[in-house]
Amino acid sequence: MPKPIPVPDQLSKPFWDACNERRLVVQNCTACNRKQYPPQQTCAACGSAAHLEWRQVKGRGHILSYLVIRDSRLRPVQADQPINMALITLDEEPQLNFLSNLPGTPVNKVTVGAAVEVVFDRVSPTQLIHEWRVVG
Ligand SMILES: [Zn+2]
């Protein structure tokens, strides 16, 4: 499936730059010691913009839930339907979730609770993106 190529902006550029170094980073608020993803201009808990920094996470998680997309209106997706859409929970920060198509896992073969790890796929000559694969 052709994957969307991110267009980094001022807010998301550090995230995408880290992907290019095969590192997964999330925002960390040093005022309230809370992490958040996806990137936001301010901390969703305390509202601070000045205390947000980037922190690397291990990139291990598990499948919290999933659904199968069979009738997407997004044209690039249609040719490959049905596709998985899984909700990934980060093991070290369970309040953080990511979405994944679970490359390598056939539709209807998704196991809720299965362990996953982040991998990085090249979507353009200059950009890697994060994806999640089932471990083992
Ligand atoms: Zn905060």
Residues whose N, C-alpha, C, O or C-beta is under 5 A from the ligand:
A	BS01	ZN	C29 A31 C32 C43 A45 C46 G47 S48
